[in-house]
Amino acid sequence: MADNRVVQGRMVTPKALAELIEGEGVMDAEAIEETDRECPDCGGDVLEVGYMPSVTEFVTGWKCQDCDWADTDRE
């Protein structure tokens, strides 16, 4: 349970956070980590999660805890 975080007013698991970032289901997700980044939209705290949207891809994603902003390390 310690891996869960509050994002936009609701408790999310690492997999649920990855799905918010990705916009669809993911296969697996690592633990949620806090970052030193501020959201470029609202200045809120940003969380980081690594996840696998498919068997052949690993993505690092970032999501603001307070607004809809999200980003990934995809080029």
Secondary structure, DSSP 8 states (H G I E B T S, - for coil): -TT-EEETTEEE-HHHHHHHHHSS--SEE---EEEEEE-TTT--EEEEEEEEEETTEEEEEEEESSSS-EEES--
